[in-house]
Amino acid sequence: MAQVWVGVDAGKQAHHAAAVDVGGRVLWSTRVANDQQAIADLIRRVGAGDEVVWAVDLVGCETALLRAMLALAGQQTLYIPGRTVKTMADGFAGEAKTDARDAVVIANTARMRHDFLPVETPTELIAKLALLVAHRADLVEDWVRTVNRLRRLMLGISPVLERALTFTNVATLILISAFQTPEQIRAAGREQLVAHLRRHRAVNAVKVADQALAAAAEQDLTLPGQDTAANLAAELATHLLQLHRRMRNIDKAIEAAFSDHPQAGIIRSLPGMGALAAAEFIVAVGDLSTFASPDHLAAYAGLAPVARDSGKRVANLRRPQRYNRRLRHVFYMSSLSTLRMNGPSRDYYQRKRAEGRKHQQALIALARRRVDVLWALLRDNRCFQLQPPSTTPA
């Protein structure tokens, strides 16, 4: 039985696959369309009598069909990050950057290194959560980009009005969708502004109306292009209100989907782990058995320092460069949210600050500690509680 390594440089419409033998010799290289029949022909081409290891550089939607068919055929698939492929490419002859060369590099990397994790087929729940979380992230990016565009337009209408209002506030967006210029706000008056905000169920309607009126009273000059900017600002404010409703609906869908996870209550029991953070944790980690220890999980989250020793320079630690940024974000933000409430997390943070740590250093130390706590909870299949569980001596 011959050993064969197949590297796949993934693409949206088509992939490029290359197979190498145990000596690194290219057996074949071909372009394959990203459809079921073409992938099935590729799997049959490898041969049933060979011991095959497949390797891909993407684990997103681009390779979903490929990975599903490989799992159905009982084939092992490894994930090799794109950063690793780029680094390994420098060790091979030639400077060309082609899909065929990248496929050969992926195959040889899988042949030479044996520390890559296999790609597990996600369950229906994890796949659903991954899509919902990714879609929400896209909506947030659109929200931030549109808010910045709206603020820039408002600067061309009234800088003092832009400075006085908070454009991430729903009440402000409701106001701007109908009244954009200082003249319109002054002409409407306090009663009409408050009535408009309350009609659309805005929170703090009186406060927002008073802030807008106070800012509008400071400018009576009409700037060039004000009418055009006002029309565009109204469109952007309306779009932001629609985005806000869509994000709320996505949050409800994420919470409903995450509640079906068998360990949802355990993850949510840890202070600071809301539905979104817990869902992002599940998407990033998948099966916890993939990680041998909490130290392994902390390294994957970028919360474990990396040694940089050389000669007499020892104990020289630096921040890691390769880690799962979404998982680090989950632990970082969940740790930050616990500082607003009394409890062991806040006490640990304050103890680190008393030791001379800066805010970010103490927060990362707290996040690292929470990795151990969450690992223990999931391992023991129990919820978080302030008092440690009672143990019976052996």
Solvent accessible surface area in square Angstrom, and as a share of the most:
residue,aa,sasa,rsa
1,M,183,0.82
2,A,58,0.45
3,Q,76,0.34
4,V,8,0.05
5,W,17,0.06
6,V,0,0.00
7,G,0,0.00
8,V,0,0.00
9,D,17,0.09
10,A,15,0.12
11,G,22,0.21
12,K,156,0.66
13,Q,150,0.67
14,A,18,0.14
15,H,2,0.01
16,H,27,0.12
17,A,0,0.00
18,A,0,0.00
19,A,0,0.00
20,V,0,0.00
21,D,27,0.14
22,V,101,0.58
23,G,63,0.61
24,G,19,0.18
25,R,157,0.57
26,V,66,0.38
27,L,68,0.34
28,W,39,0.14
29,S,52,0.34
30,T,34,0.20
31,R,158,0.58
32,V,12,0.07
33,A,46,0.35
34,N,40,0.20
35,D,62,0.32
36,Q,122,0.54
37,Q,115,0.51
38,A,24,0.19
39,I,0,0.00
40,A,21,0.16
41,D,64,0.33
42,L,7,0.04
43,I,25,0.13
44,R,157,0.57
45,R,128,0.47
46,V,14,0.08
47,G,33,0.31
48,A,113,0.88
49,G,51,0.49
50,D,47,0.24
51,E,83,0.37
52,V,14,0.08
53,V,23,0.13
54,W,1,0.00
55,A,0,0.00
56,V,0,0.00
57,D,20,0.10
58,L,73,0.36
59,V,66,0.38
60,G,33,0.32
61,C,99,0.60
62,E,52,0.23
63,T,0,0.00
64,A,48,0.37
65,L,65,0.33
66,L,1,0.01
67,R,29,0.11
68,A,51,0.39
69,M,29,0.13
70,L,0,0.00
71,A,50,0.39
72,L,164,0.81
73,A,52,0.40
74,G,69,0.66
75,Q,52,0.23
76,Q,94,0.42
77,T,10,0.06
78,L,16,0.08
79,Y,77,0.29
80,I,0,0.00
81,P,46,0.29
82,G,40,0.39
83,R,127,0.46
84,T,18,0.10
85,V,12,0.07
86,K,157,0.67
87,T,91,0.53
88,M,44,0.20
89,A,14,0.11
90,D,126,0.65
91,G,70,0.67
92,F,60,0.25
93,A,99,0.77
94,G,54,0.52
95,E,174,0.78
96,A,59,0.46
97,K,157,0.66
98,T,67,0.39
99,D,66,0.34
100,A,39,0.30
101,R,44,0.16
102,D,9,0.05
103,A,0,0.00
104,V,29,0.17
105,V,2,0.01
106,I,0,0.00
107,A,0,0.00
108,N,5,0.03
109,T,0,0.00
110,A,2,0.01
111,R,50,0.18
112,M,88,0.39
113,R,89,0.33
114,H,157,0.70
115,D,95,0.49
116,F,27,0.11
117,L,78,0.39
118,P,59,0.37
119,V,33,0.19
120,E,116,0.52
121,T,80,0.47
122,P,59,0.37
123,T,82,0.47
124,E,145,0.65
125,L,34,0.17
126,I,31,0.15
127,A,34,0.27
128,K,101,0.43
129,L,0,0.00
130,A,35,0.27
131,L,110,0.55
132,L,29,0.15
133,V,15,0.09
134,A,55,0.43
135,H,73,0.33
136,R,48,0.18
137,A,37,0.28
138,D,85,0.44
139,L,8,0.04
140,V,52,0.30
141,E,107,0.48
142,D,35,0.18
143,W,29,0.10
144,V,78,0.45
145,R,134,0.49
146,T,1,0.01
147,V,11,0.06
148,N,88,0.45
149,R,132,0.48
150,L,0,0.00
151,R,110,0.40
152,R,184,0.67
153,L,37,0.19
154,M,0,0.00
155,L,86,0.43
156,G,36,0.35
157,I,0,0.00
158,S,0,0.00
159,P,58,0.37
160,V,21,0.12
161,L,0,0.00
162,E,16,0.07
163,R,171,0.62
164,A,43,0.33
165,L,9,0.04
166,T,81,0.47
167,F,7,0.03
168,T,78,0.45
169,N,53,0.27
170,V,46,0.27
171,A,2,0.01
172,T,2,0.01
173,L,0,0.00
174,I,10,0.05
175,L,0,0.00
176,I,0,0.00
177,S,33,0.21
178,A,41,0.32
179,F,27,0.11
180,Q,12,0.05
181,T,5,0.03
182,P,1,0.01
183,E,55,0.25
184,Q,74,0.33
185,I,0,0.00
186,R,90,0.33
187,A,90,0.70
188,A,16,0.13
189,G,24,0.23
190,R,119,0.43
191,E,153,0.69
192,Q,96,0.42
193,L,0,0.00
194,V,14,0.08
195,A,50,0.38
196,H,20,0.09
197,L,0,0.00
198,R,148,0.54
199,R,162,0.59
200,H,93,0.42
201,R,222,0.81
202,A,14,0.11
203,V,114,0.65
204,N,91,0.47
205,A,7,0.05
206,V,50,0.29
207,K,120,0.51
208,V,4,0.03
209,A,0,0.00
210,D,55,0.28
211,Q,68,0.30
212,A,0,0.00
213,L,38,0.19
214,A,61,0.47
215,A,3,0.03
216,A,0,0.00
217,A,76,0.59
218,E,128,0.57
219,Q,26,0.11
220,D,124,0.64
221,L,118,0.59
222,T,83,0.48
223,L,48,0.24
224,P,129,0.81
225,G,52,0.50
226,Q,13,0.06
227,D,106,0.55
228,T,87,0.50
229,A,14,0.11
230,A,4,0.03
231,N,98,0.50
232,L,82,0.41
233,A,0,0.00
234,A,22,0.17
235,E,113,0.51
236,L,18,0.09
237,A,0,0.00
238,T,61,0.36
239,H,63,0.28
240,L,0,0.00
241,L,26,0.13
242,Q,83,0.37
243,L,1,0.00
244,H,50,0.22
245,R,130,0.48
246,R,108,0.40
247,M,20,0.09
248,R,133,0.48
249,N,91,0.46
250,I,23,0.12
251,D,51,0.27
252,K,126,0.53
253,A,37,0.29
254,I,2,0.01
255,E,87,0.39
256,A,64,0.50
257,A,3,0.02
258,F,2,0.01
259,S,73,0.47
260,D,105,0.54
261,H,29,0.13
262,P,122,0.77
263,Q,47,0.21
264,A,10,0.08
265,G,46,0.44
266,I,13,0.07
267,I,0,0.00
268,R,99,0.36
269,S,35,0.23
270,L,4,0.02
271,P,38,0.24
272,G,25,0.24
273,M,6,0.03
274,G,32,0.31
275,A,17,0.13
276,L,53,0.26
277,A,19,0.15
278,A,0,0.00
279,A,0,0.00
280,E,15,0.07
281,F,2,0.01
282,I,7,0.03
283,V,48,0.28
284,A,19,0.15
285,V,13,0.07
286,G,25,0.24
287,D,86,0.45
288,L,34,0.17
289,S,89,0.58
290,T,53,0.31
291,F,9,0.04
292,A,94,0.73
293,S,38,0.24
294,P,32,0.20
295,D,87,0.45
296,H,71,0.32
297,L,1,0.00
298,A,0,0.00
299,A,48,0.37
300,Y,72,0.27
301,A,0,0.00
302,G,2,0.02
303,L,9,0.04
304,A,27,0.21
305,P,84,0.53
306,V,56,0.32
307,A,66,0.51
308,R,144,0.52
309,D,72,0.37
310,S,81,0.52
311,G,77,0.74
312,K,198,0.84
313,R,155,0.57
314,V,108,0.62
315,A,88,0.68
316,N,40,0.21
317,L,107,0.53
318,R,85,0.31
319,R,131,0.48
320,P,14,0.09
321,Q,104,0.46
322,R,178,0.65
323,Y,33,0.12
324,N,34,0.17
325,R,128,0.47
326,R,115,0.42
327,L,0,0.00
328,R,21,0.08
329,H,80,0.36
330,V,1,0.01
331,F,0,0.00
332,Y,53,0.20
333,M,87,0.39
334,S,2,0.02
335,S,0,0.00
336,L,63,0.31
337,S,27,0.18
338,T,1,0.01
339,L,30,0.15
340,R,196,0.71
341,M,88,0.39
342,N,134,0.69
343,G,22,0.21
344,P,70,0.44
345,S,17,0.11
346,R,78,0.28
347,D,82,0.43
348,Y,26,0.10
349,Y,26,0.10
350,Q,90,0.40
351,R,118,0.43
352,K,30,0.13
353,R,107,0.39
354,A,90,0.70
355,E,103,0.46
356,G,64,0.61
357,R,97,0.35
358,K,145,0.62
359,H,77,0.34
360,Q,91,0.41
361,Q,93,0.41
362,A,0,0.00
363,L,0,0.00
364,I,44,0.22
365,A,18,0.14
366,L,2,0.01
367,A,0,0.00
368,R,57,0.21
369,R,118,0.43
370,R,6,0.02
371,V,0,0.00
372,D,59,0.30
373,V,46,0.27
374,L,0,0.00
375,W,31,0.11
376,A,24,0.18
377,L,3,0.02
378,L,14,0.07
379,R,155,0.57
380,D,66,0.34
381,N,104,0.53
382,R,76,0.28
383,C,70,0.42
384,F,50,0.21
385,Q,92,0.41
386,L,128,0.64
387,Q,137,0.61
388,P,107,0.67
389,P,57,0.36
390,S,114,0.74
391,T,120,0.70
392,T,125,0.73
393,P,119,0.75
394,A,154,1.20
